[in-house]
Amino acid sequence: MSRQKKTRKVNANGPKMGERIKVNQEEARLQKKLQKRKGLKAGNRNAEEKKAVTSAQTKEPIDPRAGSKKPIALTPEQAVELAPVKLAQHQPKAKLVKAKPKTALSPEKELARLEADERLGSLLDKIDEGEKVSSKDLAWVNQQMERHQVLLKQLGLLDEDDSSRDEDEMLDAFSNLDDSWLQDVKNEREKD
């Protein structure tokens, strides 16, 4: 049997390749070129100048390289002479709105509001339990308690003389307690 050379041609029975579309390949090449380009085009300064000239053809062409025409001081003496003294004029950013005066609550309502305040109650509980409280919270509690005392005095609900007298009477009553019941408890323990 004689040898057969390999060919790239496909028989009628062999697998067929899909049709090649040249248009898609050309589009792919263009997209690849566009992806490779980065940055501004060369001569960008000239391109901007042309745009400006086309919009205003009556004006002279402006050279974008030209900088400020403001004179620059070369020595310290010239700097003092050329520097204009401008005072900073600050404009307020926010508009001023008149504050609405707070409506004064009656002492009874204010006292009820203070006594119903949850934050004050929780902070007082923490202080009573001996937990640490921040200095801001402690100052706020002190301020609220001072206001509470003032309101109680205004309403006549607090008499300092009676409270000190009550404390003295309670101390005297405690010191004069009959301790016979204590002796009875001790005797019962000894018997057991």
Contacts in CASP RR format, 6 or more apart in sequence:
PFRMAT RR
TARGET T0000
AUTHOR 0000-0000-0000
METHOD contacts of the structure
MODEL  1
MSRQKKTRKVNANGPKMGERIKVNQEEARLQKKLQKRKGLKAGNRNAEEK
KAVTSAQTKEPIDPRAGSKKPIALTPEQAVELAPVKLAQHQPKAKLVKAK
PKTALSPEKELARLEADERLGSLLDKIDEGEKVSSKDLAWVNQQMERHQV
LLKQLGLLDEDDSSRDEDEMLDAFSNLDDSWLQDVKNEREKD
10 16 0 8 1.000
10 17 0 8 1.000
41 47 0 8 1.000
45 64 0 8 1.000
45 65 0 8 1.000
48 64 0 8 1.000
49 61 0 8 1.000
49 62 0 8 1.000
49 63 0 8 1.000
49 64 0 8 1.000
52 61 0 8 1.000
52 62 0 8 1.000
53 61 0 8 1.000
71 82 0 8 1.000
73 79 0 8 1.000
73 81 0 8 1.000
73 82 0 8 1.000
73 83 0 8 1.000
105 113 0 8 1.000
107 151 0 8 1.000
107 154 0 8 1.000
107 155 0 8 1.000
108 155 0 8 1.000
110 147 0 8 1.000
110 151 0 8 1.000
111 148 0 8 1.000
111 151 0 8 1.000
111 152 0 8 1.000
111 155 0 8 1.000
114 120 0 8 1.000
114 144 0 8 1.000
114 147 0 8 1.000
114 148 0 8 1.000
114 151 0 8 1.000
115 148 0 8 1.000
117 144 0 8 1.000
120 141 0 8 1.000
120 144 0 8 1.000
123 133 0 8 1.000
123 137 0 8 1.000
123 140 0 8 1.000
123 141 0 8 1.000
124 141 0 8 1.000
126 133 0 8 1.000
127 133 0 8 1.000
127 138 0 8 1.000
127 141 0 8 1.000
133 141 0 8 1.000
149 158 0 8 1.000
152 158 0 8 1.000
END
